[in-house]
Amino acid sequence: MSQQGYVATPPYSQPQPGIGLSPPHYGHYGDPSHTASPTGMMKPAGPLGVTATGGMLPPGPPPPGPPPPGPHQFGQNGAHAAGHPQQRFPGPPPVNNVASSYAPYQPSAQSSYLSPMSTSSVTQLGSQLSAMQINSYGSGMAPPSQGPPGPLSATSLQTPPRPPQPSILQPGSQVLPPPPTTLNGPGASPLLPPMYRPDGLSGPPPPNSQYQPPPLPGQTLGAGYPPQQANSGPQMAGAQLSYPGGFPGGPAQLAGPPQPQKKLDPDSIPSPIQVIENDRASRGGQVYATNTRGQIPPLVTTDCIIQDQGNASPRFIRCTTYCFPCTSDMAKQAQIPLAAVIKPFATIPSNESPLYLVNHGESGPVRCNRCKAYMCPFMQFIEGGRRYQCGFCNCVNDVPPFYFQHLDHIGRRLDHYEKPELSLGSYEYVATLDYCRKNKPPNPPAFIFMIDVSYSNIKNGLVKLICEELKTMLEKLPKEEQEEMSAIRVGFITYNKVLHFFNVKSNLAQPQMMVVTDVGEVFVPLLDGFLVNYQESQSVIHNLLDQIPDMFADSNENETVFAPVIQAGMEALKAADCPGKLFIFHSSLPTAEAPGKLKNRDDKKLVNTDKEKILFQPQTNVYDSLAKDCVAHGCSVTLFLFPSQYVDVASLGLVPQLTGGTLYKYNNFQMHLDRQQFLNDLRNDIEKKIGFDAIMRVRTSTGFRATDFFGGILMNNTTDVEMAAIDCDKAVTVEFKHDDKLSEDTGALIQCAVLYTTISGQRRLRIHNLGLNCSSQLADLYKSCETDALINFFAKSAFKAVLHQPLKVIREILVNQTAHMLACYRKNCASPSAASQLILPDSMKVLPVYMNCLLKNCVLLSRPEISTDERAYQRQLVMTMGVADSQLFFYPQLLPIHTLDVKSTMLPAAVRCSESRLSEEGIFLLANGLHMFLWLGVSSPPELIQGIFNVPSFAHINTDMTLLPEVGNPYSQQLRMIMGIIQQKRPYSMKGHPPLRKCKAGT
């Protein structure tokens, strides 16, 4: 047995009366050939105690698409190209399939792949997780809107109480508590003897706690908290649960008379803040060298300097685990997703080396003849340097004559450190004409600005604001470092029910307008003069931007089109034979008679029903086909939405999502409140690092392959990820499955190659390589996990599934898989211990807390007060998030501002993101990457209120402000600096909300 991880010891060890149960069902993972047994029946255990899961079945094969590019682009990946990706949350079979290969998912079917022993441990874990409120929301029930908070309020400042709900997991024969730990924040009390405390704090052991031996290296011990009662909450027929939030009323109640429910102690649960702070203390500010295969990088919340020494920086690739199981049976047994979150264009800090560019001239990059992998540090040179063996498929290739070099005494090329592709994990190649469309160099990309000039946008001043700001922002179009001016051309279109194209050719005295009224068959009325160089046509463009607000000042047109606008932009790029990006500024539901016309379908009656998934699906297939056309022509769409009512984000946002663009949304836009946020977003989007007309291929070494992809992507086959554009904020999450056994000696190798066009019109290949360890020991797998990447994967796979499955089923799968992963660790990796202990892997001890945050997100939790558009918006945002952004989004940062040290430049230490941490004497700043809130207690220090708001007292604070006043005061300057630091690395400009004031206790 290997060492155990985090251990929680309750102050009791007596088992409670058992209840008859059937094993819970789980999400699909691995071999699809195993189907669920009838409820209550057990399948014999497999070689490692578990057979394949049966709760979910993969869909039929995807509809046929065009064949993948030939060997001149991304050739077939040998054995990796076989088969189709399997989905964790299956959707409906493709329409063109005659019959699906598998039966549809049946929520009532229980998977029976566990032995009785392992079923019991999973069920116990389920009870413990439910006690932690990881699944405190039952099927189809929304929480009330008022009341005191629960113990784990992670996603809002004020979390209502959760009425007892029917839980997903069946109760086990033991009622086990959630995992405790020593935590930060108000009210935390030391619980362990000094010699057993991982954080070095002192304190007496809890009463009645079991003796725990001194922890092994890397082991964390927790302590007890009040026992959970088996008979709390109201009764409901047919549901018998033995933990808070459940519905008792069965055999468990026979154990004794009803007793009052005891509230779970939040301080008994592992603290994400403590985990983050510990990692910062041990690894912050240091140099992290990537020269070791399978090493675990610092957390995304830890600032450090990354030095590329043969593996890609974690800024580019982060994995759910850095040690893959050697066999598929091990993978099925643990059910830990094997995935990588790839951010190919991640921003590189100025104190780190930029990517080197390799140019082999007309010869092009050196590649394996069989699997087409690119030259990288994983290639082994043999026979005096005349040949090399591919690290991915083991094929022996001849070294091209121009690339030959002798080997040294250890078999390494003499120019090893002179060639980036031999010594670094990430680098770029200049692509040859073989990698270009039609075998000719691409033209530089273009930006087209498309402004909705309907009545409401004119009257609220939005059109004038956009035109004024474009005059300054166009000066900052992105350009290559060595270039004097940007090669990007620009064009302008305005629209309402019809489209207006503008000729801004440099030799014109005045811009010319051409109107296209046929929105059913959009065409481009002019080619010469529509897309121009900004520097050459600057005076004509400024003239146009001055005229547009006046030109439509008397317009009373309220109806708008939308799909024809995208069509027009795409046709213009197609006619100019260049990739590009559309910036669309739109504000209303497109109700004008045209393709893509939408109706209001915001039906609250669908919420909490099996038809709720319709609200996340596009209303018409026009936008899906339009997105495919855009990707085929390298046209990315970024949409700035200014809705005052329902606009069907699920439909309008589909094209931005699938084309690698971004969706920005400003509800009820008010000039004085939202102006700065919008302008910051527009400026950042225009200036950010971006690649156009991209194709990504993920290659792997033998034994496993990439099977499923999540992100702002389109796939016409099983291997090529197509993106009209990809920028520095977009990430693609890739899941891997076993094909065969993996070797502990060679490990698991991943190579991500992105073929794209630069902003100057050069075709390039960006390569990222990463080597992972492999092990036949489950303990190594758990030790190498990264919780932040796991949550990113689970969020994307769940948010993809909401299009096809009931939310209740998705929540069930998430909870059950969490329970299964932790139960597998306890059974196979931890030292024997009392059944009343909760044992967690040290690397995953905050997974239940983070999973609780995911389950509370408005996408998976139906709340009547949350608009359908907001839910669709958040769903689309998360689908393209990297690990750092999803970590902050699901577990926001809560900073106690009243503890500010005005003499220090350090951020105040964060506290747990729970309403129970807010105090009437304090001021707290909350940030989640989209919004910022400042929460003020009624007894906030007057000097702080005076210093921040320049008002004499709490009662004088203006609750409408969204920006802090500029006060020449140390407190104000320090707070503004903190907000700037938090905002600095985020893709969205966080909206400042009016201060939240807590007037008196209980309100």
N, C-alpha and C positions, 0 to 999 in steps of 0.2 A: 504494500500500500504506500502510496506517496503521501506527502504531507498534505494536511487539509488547509483550506484557506480561511476565510472569515468565519468565525463561529459565534453564534448568539445563544446565550444560555438563559432560559426563563427560570423563574424561581419555583418551578414545580416540575415534576417528572412523571406524574401519574397519567396514564393514558385514559382517555374518555371513552365512553361506550361507542362501539363502532356502528356504522350504518351500512346496510347493503348497498353496493355500488357496482357500476359497470365502468370500465376504463374510459377516460376521456378521449376525444378524437383530436387529431393533430393536423397541422398543415402539411401539404405534400413536400416531401424531400426525397430526392434520389429515385430509386427504382420504381417506375410506375406500374410494374406488373403485379404488385401486391394490392389487393383490394380489401376493403373492410369486411370483417366478419360480422355476423349478426350480433346485436347488442347482447352483452353478457357472456359471449363466448370468447375463448382465448386461443390465439395462435401459439404454437410452440415457439420458443425463443430461437433466434438465429445464432450464428456462431459466436456473437459477442453479446448475447442476451437479448437482442432486439432484431426484429425483422423490419422490413420497410414500412413506412407509415401508410395509413389507409384513409385518413380523413379527407384528403384532397386528391383529385386526379387531374393529370395534365390534359390540356385540350388536344384536339386533333392537330395535324400539321398545319402550318400557316399557309395562306393562299399563295399560289405560285406567283413569282415576280420575275422581273428580268434577270438574266444570268449575271453572276458577279463579274466585276471587271477582269479582263484577261491578265496574263502574267506581267504585262507592262505596268499594271497598277498594283493591286494586292492579289497575288495569286492564291490558289487554294492552299489551305494550311494542312495539307496531308491528311492524317487521320483525324485532325480536329474538325474538318469540314463535315464529317458525317453526322447525321442525326439532326434533330430540331431542338431548340431550347425548350426546357420545361418551365412552367410557371408555378410559383408557390401558391398563388391565388388564381386558379384557372378562370378564364373568361369563357364565353360561349364559343362553340365551334365555328370556324369560318363558314360564311354563307354558301360558298361554292363546294363545300364538302358534301358528298352524298350521304355519308354516315360517319359519325364520330367514332374514333377507335376506342373510346372509353366511355363508361357510363357517366352521366352528369353527377355533380356533387349532391349528396343527400345529407342535409344537416343532421338528420336523426341517426344516421349510421355512426356507430362508434368504431374507432380503429382498435384493433386488438393485437397489436404487435408486441405488447409488453408482457413479460412474464408476471405472475401474480406479485412477486416481490417488487419488481420495478414499478408496477402499476401503483402499489401502495405508496412508494416513495414519491411518485409524481403527484398523487392525490394529496399527500401531506403537504408537499410544496405548494400545491394549488391553494390549500386552506391558508397557508402562511401568507401567500401573496395577496389573497383576498383580504386578509386581516390588515395588510398594508394599503388597502384600497387600490390595488393595482387593477382591480376590475370592479369598481364600486358602482358601475352604472349598468343596470339590467337592460334586458331587451326592450326596446321601444319606450323607455321611460326617460323623461328629462328631469333634471333636478329643479327644485323651486328656485326662484330668483332672489330670495333674501334669506338671511340667517347667518349664524356663525360659521366659520370655516371648518373644514375637515383638517386632519393633521398634515396632509400633503398637498398644499395648494401651490402648484408649480407654474401655472400658466396665467394666473390673473391675480390682481391685488385683493379682490374680495371673492372668495369662493363660498358658495352656499352649501348648506349641509346636504348630505346625500341620504335620502330616505332609504330604508332597507330595500334592496333590490334582489331579484332572483339572480343568483350567480351562475357562472358558466361551469366552473369546476364542481364536481361532486365532492361532498365532504369525505374525509378519510377516517380511518379508525383512530387517528391521533389528531388533536387540535393543536397545531403548532404556531408559534408567534412569528412575527416578522423579525428581520435581523437587526439587532441593536448595535450601536457603536458610540464612541465618544464623539460628540458633535460640537460645532461652534454655534454661536448665536445665543440670544438671551435665554436664560433658563436652563442651559446645558449644565449638567452636574457630572463630576467625575464618577465613573462606575467601576473602575478596575484597580487592583493593587498596582502600585508604581512599577514593580518589575514586570508586570504583564501588559502594561499600557504601551501600545505602539507609538503613541505620540509623546511619551516621556512625561505625561502629567501625573500628578499624584492623586490619590483618592481611595477611600475604603471600598471593598467589594460589596456588591448588593447582598441583602439578606437572602438566606436560603439558596444561594447560588451554588452550583456544582463546582468542585475543584477542577481547575483547568491546569494542565501542565504548562510550563513556560513555552511560549511560542517558538516555533522553528523559524529560521530565516525566511522573511517574506510572508510570514503568517500573521494574520490579524485576529485578535480576539475581541469579542463583544461581551455584553453583559445583559442581565435580565430586566424585565419590566413586568407590569401587572398582567396576570393571566387573562386570557380572553374567555368569555363565557359562552356556553353552547346554546343558550336559549335567550337571545336578545332579539328585540324587534317584533313586529306584528307577525301574525300567522297568515299563511297563504296555502291553499290546498295544493298538494302535489309538489311542493318545494320544501326540502328539509335541509337546512344548512347549519353548520356548527361554528360559524364565525361571524363577526360583525358585518352588517350589510346583508345578511342572509335571511331566509324565512324559515325558522324552525317550526316544529309542530309534529315531528316524527319521533322515532325511538330515542333520539338524543335527549328529549325533554324528560324522559322517564327517570333519568339519573338523579333528579332532585327537583325541589321547588324552583320556580322562576327566580332569577336573581337580576339585579340591575346591571345593565351593560357598563363595562369599564372602558373608558376611552383609551385608545392606543397612544402610548407615549411617543411623540415624534422624535424625541431625543434618543430613542432606541433603534432608530433606523440609520443605516450608513449615510454619511454626509457627502454629497457631491462636492461641496465647498472644501471639505477636508482633503478629499482626493486631489482636487485641483491645486490647493495650496501646497500639499506635500510634494507634488510633482514639480511645481514651480521652485520650491525650496531646493530640491535635489538636482534639477536639470536646467533651471532657468538661467539664461545668460551664458550658457556654456556652448562649446562647439560640438555639434553632433555630426560625426563622420559616418558616411554610409558604406564603409568598407567591409562590414560583416553581414553575411547572408542571414536573413531572418531576425535581425535585431529589432526590438520594439522601440519606435521613436517616442520622443516626448509627446505629451498630450497637445491637442490643438490649442489649448488655453495657455500653453507655456511658450514664452518667447525664447528662442535660441538661434544660434547661427548654424546653418546647415552646410556641411562641406561634402560635395559630391565626390565620392571615391569609388565609384563602380556600381552603385545602386541609385535609382531615382530618389530625389528628395521626397520626404513625406508631404511637401507642399503639392507635389504632382500626383502621388499615389499613396493612399492609405488603405489598409486591409482590415477586415473584420478579425482575422487572426494571422499571425506571422509564422505559424507552424501548421501546415496542412496535415490531416490524417493520411496515413499511407494507403488505406483501403476505403472503398465506398461503404463497407459495413461499419467501419468506425464513424464515418461521416453521418450515416443514418442513425447510429446509436446516440451520438452526441446532439445531433440536429442543430449544430451551430452553423449558420450560413457561411459558406466560403465565398467571399466577395471582395472586390476592390473598388474603392471610390476614386475615380481618375479625373483629375482636373488638369488637362493638358497645357493650358495657357495660364496657369496660376502665376500671380505676380511675384517676382523675385525681388527681395529687399535690396537696397542699394549697397549694403555691406556684404552681399554674396555675389559670386561670379555669375554673369549672364550666360546663357547657353551659347556654346561655340557653334560656328557654322562650318560644315565640312563641304568642300566642293571638289568632286572628282571629275569635273568637266563633262565631256560627252560620254564618258564611260558610265557615269552615274554611280549610285551606291552599290557596294558589294553586298550580294545577297545569297542565301542558301538556294541551291538549285531545286531542292525538293519542296521545302515548306515556305520559301520566300522570306524567311526572317532576315533582318538586316544585320550587318556586321555590328558586333557588340562585345562587351567584356566576357560574355559567356561562350564565345567561340574558342576552341582549343586548336592551336597551330601544331602541326606534326610534320614529319619528314623534312626537317631542316627549314621549315617555313614555306614549303612548296604547296602544302595542302592544309586544310583546316576542317575540323569536325564540328558540325553544328550542334550547339548546346540544346536546341529545341527538338530536333528530329533525329540527331545522331548521324545524319548523312555526311559523308566525306566529300568535300569539294576541292577543286583546284583553285589555288590563289591566282587571280589575274596577273599577268606579267607586270603591269604598272604598279601593282600593289605589293609585290614581293619584298620581303625583308628577312634577314637572317635572325636566328634565335640565339638567346644567350644560354648560359649553363643550366638554367632552370626551365628551359623550354618557352621562354617569353620573348616576344619580338623586341629587337633592339630599339625600335621606335615606339615602344608601348606607351610611354608617357607623352609622346609628341602628338599622338593621334587621339582626339576626344572619343572616337567611337570604340577605342580599345580600352580606355581607362576610366571613362565616365559613364554614369547611369543615364544621363539625359544630354542630348545634343540635337543638332539639325543638319540635314543634308540639303543642298541645292538640287532640286529635281530636274531631270532632263525632259525633253519634249515628249518622251514616251508617257510621262505622267500628266500631260496636259490634254484638255479637251481638243479633239480634232488635230492633235499633234502640233499645236501652235501655241506660242506663249499667250497667257491670258492678258486681257486689258486691266488696267487699274480699276478698282471698284468705285461705285458711285453711291452717294447718299441722296435720297429723295424725301423731301419734307412735305407732308400732306396734311392740310389744316382744315378741320371742320368749321365752316363759316355759317353755321345755322344761327338762328335768332338768339338763342340763349348764350352762345359763346361770344357773340358780338356785344350783347348787352352787359355781360359780367366782366368785360374787359380782357377775357382770356386771349382772344385773337391778337389784340394789340400787344399784350405782354409777350406772346410767342414771337411776334415779328420783331419787337424791339430787342429781345434777347438774342435772336438768331444773328443779328448784325454783329454782336461781339463774339458769340460762340463759334461762328464760322471761321474766325481768325485762328481757332485752336483745333482745326481738323487734325486727326492723327497723321503722323508722318514718320518715315524712317529717320533714325538718329542722324545719319549723314546727309540727309536731304535738307535743302533750304526751305522748300514749300511742299505742302501735301499734294500727292498725286490724285487724291480723291476728287471726283467731279460731283457737282451738286445740281439738283433740279427741284422745282416747286410746283405743287398742285394744291388747289383749294377745291372744296366740294360741299354740297348739301344734297339736293336731289339729283344734281348734275355735276359734272367734273369740269374744272377749268385748268388747262395747261398753260404754262407761261414760257414765252420765248425770252431768254435773258442773254442773248448773244452779245458779246462784248462791243460790237460795232453799232449797236442800236442806241438811239437817244432815249427811247422809252421802252419798257417791257411790253410785249404783246400778249394778249390773252386769247386762247382758243377754247371754245366750249364744246364738250362732248355730251350730247343729250341722250344718246343711245346707250344706256347703262346695261342693257341686256347683252350687247355685243361690243364690249369696250375696245377701242383702238387708240393708237397714239397718233395724234394729228400732226406732230412735227418731230423730226429727228435732229436736224441741225439747229442748235440753239436751245434745246431743252436741258441737256446735261452739259454743264460748262465748268471750266476751271474758275474757282472762286476769285483768285487773285486777278485774273484777266477781266472778269465781268463784275468786279466788286461794285462799281458805281451803279450799274443797271440793277443788280440784285438789291442794293440798299434802296434804290428808287422804288422797286417793287414792294419791298417790305414796308416802306412808308405808306404806300398806296392801298395795300390790301384792307386794313381796317376801315378806311373811308369808302373803298369800293363797295363794301357790303354793309355799310352802316344802316341803310334803309331796308335791309332784307327782313322779311317777315316769315321766311321759310323755316319751318320747324322739323320737317321730315328729312331724314338723311338715308344715304346708302352706305354700305360698308364693304361687302365682298367686291363690288366693281372697283373700289378704290385700290384694294390690294391687286386686283387683276390688272389695273392700269399701270401700277408701279412695276409689276413683274414684266408686263409687255414692253415697257420702256427700257428696262434693263436687258431684256432679251433682244430688242432691236439694236441696242448699243453693243451687244455681245460682250457684256461684262457682268460680274457678280455685283452685289450691293446690298444696301440696307434701307428699308422704308421706315421713316419716323412718322407715325400716324397719331394725330391729336384728335380724339373723338370723345363725344359726350352723351350720346343717347342711343336708345334701342333703334336699330335700322328698320324703320317701318315703311319706307318708300318702296314702291313697286319695282323690284329689281331682284336678280339672283341673290340669295342669302338673306332675303327679307325674313324678319323674326317677329314673333308675337310674344306677349307677356305670358309666361307659363309658370310664374312663381307661385306654385300651389302649396300652401302650408299643410294641406291635408295629406300630402305624400310623405311628409316628415315622419320618421319612426315607422314606416311601412316598408315592405319588400320592394316597393316601386320607387323608393327614395333615390335609388341609383340613377333614375332618369334625369334628376336635377343636375347631375354631374356630366351627363352626356351632351354632346352638341345637338341642337334642335334639328339640324338638317345636315345632310352629307356634303353640302356645297363646300363647307369650310375644310373638311378633311381632304377632298380632292384638290382644293385650292392650295392647301399646304404641301401636298405632294408635288404639284406643279412648281411651286416656289422653290422647294428643295432641289428639284431637277435642274432649275436654272440659276441656282446660287443666290436666291433672293430671300434675305432674312427680314423679318418684320418685328419692329419694336412698337408697342402700343401704349400711349399715354391716355388713360381713361379718366374722364371727369363726370361721373354719373351723379345725378340728383335723385334717381330712382332706379328700378330694376333695368339692367341692360343686357342680361344673359351673358355673364362672363364665361360660362362654360362653352358657349359657342364662339364668342368674339375672341377669347383668349387661346383658342385651339391653334390658330395659325402662328402666333408668336411662340407658343410652346414648341411646336413641331419644327419650326424653322431656326431654332437657336436664338430667337430674339428674347425680349424681356417685356413683361407686362407691369406697368405702373398704374396704380389706382388711387384717385384722390376723391373721396366721397364728399359730395356737397361742397365743391371747391369754393372757397372764399378768398378773395384776393389778399386781404390783410393777414389772414391766418396761414394760408397754404402756399403762398407765392414762393417763399424761400425754399421750401422742401422740393417743390416741382422744379425750380431752376437748378438746384443742386443735382437732382436726378438727371435732368437733361444734359447738363454740362459733363457729368461723369460718364454718361452713356456715349456721348459723342467722342470723348477723349480716350476711352478705355482700349486696351490692347485687344485686338480681334483678328481672327483668321476667317477667310471666306471660302465657300464652295469646298467644304471639307469632307473627307472620307476617313473613318477611323477603323483600324483592324487590330484586334487583340489576339496575339498569338501566345501559345503556351507550350511548355515542354510536354513530352509524351506522358500519358497517364491521366490527364485532365484537360478540360476545354471550357471556353466561355459559352454559356448557354442562354443567359437572359440579360437584357440591357434595359436600364431605366435612365431617362433624361430627356432633354430637348432634341430628340433624334427621330429619324425615320429609318426603317429597315425593309429593304425589298428582298433580302435573302437572310440566311441565318448568320452570316459573318460580317457583312459590311455595314457599318454604322454611318449613315449619311446625315450631314448637317449643312444647312445653307450657310451657317456661320457659327463660330464658337468663340466666346470671349473669355476674359480672365476670371470671370465669376462662375462660369458654368462647369458642372461636373457630370460625368456619366458613371453610374454605378453598374458594375458588371458582376454577375454571379457565375461561379464555376462549379462543374460537376466532374466526378471521376469517370474516366473511360477504362482505366486499368489501375494496377498498383503503382504507387509512387515509391521512389527509392530515397532512403534516408541520406545516402551518400551524395546523390546529385541534386536533391531538393526539388522544388517546384519553381520554374522560371516563367516570368511574364514579360512580354514585350508589347507595348502599345505604340502603334505608328499612326500618325495623323498626317495625311496629305492635304495641303491647304494652299490658298493664295494669300500672299501678304498684302498689306495696304498699298504697297508700291507696285503690285502686279507681278511679283515673283512667285513661282511655284516652289514650295518647299515641303520637306518631310520632317516632322518633329518626332523624335524617338525617345521613349522612356522605358527603361529596363529595371526589373526588380526580381531579386532572388529570395525565395522563402524556404524555410526549413520544412522537413517532413519527419513525422515520427509515428511509431506504432504504439505510443503511450498516450492515452487520453489526457493525462496530467499535463503533458507538454502543450497539447492543443489549448487547454483552458488557460494555462499560464501565459500564452501568447496573444490572448484576445484583446481587442480594443473596443470598449463599450461605445464610444462616440461613433465609430464606424458602423457598429452593429445597429444602433438606433437609426442612422442614416439609411441603412439597407432596409430595415423593417418598415420605416416610414414610407419609403418609395414603393416597396412591394405592396404595402397595404393601400396606399393612395392610388396605385394603379388598379387595384382590385375593386375599389368602390364603384368603378364604371360597370361592373358586371355582377357583384355579389352584395347581399344584404350586409349592412354594417354590423349587425349582431354576429354574423358568422365570422366576419373579419376580426372583430374584437376577441371572439372565442379563440381563434387560431393564434393570435398574438399572445394571449394569456397562457394558453396550453403549451405553446412552444417555449415560452419563458420558463414555465414550470418544468418542462421536460429537460431543458438544458441544465438547470440547476440540480434536478433530481439525479441526472446521469452523473454529474460531478460528485455528488454526495455518495452515490452507490459505488462508483468505480475509482475515485481518486482520493477521497477523504479517509482519514483514520477512523476506526470504529468509534462510535459515540452514542450517547443516549438519544433515543428517538425524539426527545423533546427539544433537541438542539437544532437550530437552523444553521446550515453550513453553506457558505458561498465561496466561490473562487475569488482570490484577492483582486484579480483583474476585472471581475464582473460584479463586485459587491454593490455597485450603485445601479446595476441594470434594472432591478425592480422599480427603483425610483424613476429612472428615465423612461421605462416602459409605461409607468403610470402617467407621466407627462404626455407621452404620445397618445395614450387612450383618452386623455382629457382634451386633446385638440378638437376644435370645432368641426373638422372634417369627419372624424370618427364618432363624435358625440353630438347627437342632434339636440340643439337648443333652439327653441322657437324664437328667442330674441336675436339670434345670429342670422343675418340675411343669407339667402341662397348664394348670392353673388360673392359675398365675403368667403364663404366656404369653398366655392369653386376657385376663387383667387388664391387662397392659401394652399389649396391642393396643387395648383399649377406652379406656385413658387417653390414648394418643397421638392418637386420632381427634378429640378435642376440644381439644387443646393449642394455645396461641398460640405465636408464634415464640420468645419468650423462654424459655418452659418447654421447648419441644422442643430448643432449643440446649443448655441445661444438661443435659437428660436424655440426649442422645446424646453430648455431649462434657462429662463432669463436670468440676467445679472441683477442682483438686488444689493445696492450699496447704501450703508448708513452714512448720510451726509453730515449728520450732527457730530460724527467722530472725526471730522476733517482736521488735519494738521496743516495749517496754512503755510508752515515753514517747510513742508515736505512736498516733493513732486510725485510721491507714490499715491496710488489709488487707495482709498480706505479698504480694509479687508471686507470682502463680500459676506453676506449672511445667507442662510438658506432661503430659497424663494418660496416662502409660505406666509400667509397673512398673520399667522400666529407670531411671526418675528417682528411685526410692526408694533411700535410702542407709541403711546400718546406723547411721550417726551421727545420723539425723534422725527427726523426728516429723511426720507428714503428716496433713492433714484432707482427706477426699474427700467431696464432696456432689454428688448428681445430681437433687435436687428431690424424691426419695422417701426416700432413705436418707442417713445420715451415718456415715462410718467414721473412726476415728482409728488410724493405723498407726504402730507404734513399732518403731524399730530397736534391736537388742540393745545398741548403744553410745550410746543416747540420752543427752543430758546429764543427769546426776543432779539438778542443781538444777531442771531443767525438770520432771522426773518428780515431784520433791518438791513443786514449786509447783503442779502441775496435779492430782495425785492424793493428795497428802499422805501418801505412803509413802516409805520411805527409798531403795528401789532398784527397778530394772526387775522383778526377780523377785517383788516384793510386790504388783504391780498385780492387782487383781481383774478377771479377764477375763469376768465375768458382768454387769458394770455396763452400763447403757444411758443413764445420766445422769451428767454430771460432778459430782463432789462440790463443794459450795460451800466453797471454801477462800479465806480472806481474803488472797490473794496476788496480786501484779500479773500474773503469768503466767496464773493461773486466770481472773482477771477479764477479761483481754484475750482469751483464747480463748473465753470465754462470750459476750463482746461480738461477736466475729467470727461465731460460730455464729448469734447473733441477727440480725446483718445479712444473712447468707446466707438465713436462714429468712424474713425479713421479707416479701418480695414473692412468696412461693411459695404455690400453692393448697393444698398438702398439708403437714401437719406432718411434717417429716422424722424418720424413726425413727433414734434413736441406737443403734448396734450395739456390742456388747462390743469393747473395744480389740483390734486385731489385732497380735500380737507376733511379730516375726521373731527367733527365738532365736539362730540362727547362719547363716552364709552357706550358701546352697544349700538351705535348708529352707523 
